[in-house]
């Protein structure tokens, strides 16, 4: 089975969000039926904020195809932060 590579990119407004760690990565989607990818962002302003979007695109040979943009629905929204 050939690897199915995807390129993930966090599309965050740098004036509102700080991406903690990598803002982009290549993931082998063929290694298992389910993948969990954790993206950590920290708000730079207060208030109720929409989570950044994550773009998922095909990567590698024959990658001239589609992409999807995912919006965050899990985790906490707003400037609650950890103490």
Beta strands, then each sheet from edge to edge (+ up, - down):
strand 1: 5-11
strand 2: 17-20
strand 3: 24-28
strand 4: 40-43
strand 5: 53-58
strand 6: 67-71
sheet 1: 3+ 1- 5+ 6-
sheet 2: 2+ 4-
end
